[in-house]
């Protein structure tokens, strides 16, 4: 399992007794996201769509995806989505 897969798995592990329902919700989210992303051809659009869809699906105020460059530890791309327009608080 890759580092990214481990991080995603850790971030969606159930934290309460509704574990089965939580896993079903995440599986539905993943399936819907894969279907939506199948039409997009460039990486930037895929990540922008993913961060927005994840925020909406999780009913979060904000969501962030960080793409680190393994060849340059000082370089990373950050994609963010906020529930309302404007700058983060």
Secondary structure, DSSP 8 states (H G I E B T S, - for coil): --HHHHHHHHHHS--SS-HHHHHHHHHHHHHHHHHHHTT--SHHHHHHHHHHHHHHHTT-SEEEEEEE-TT-TT-EEEEEEESSSS---
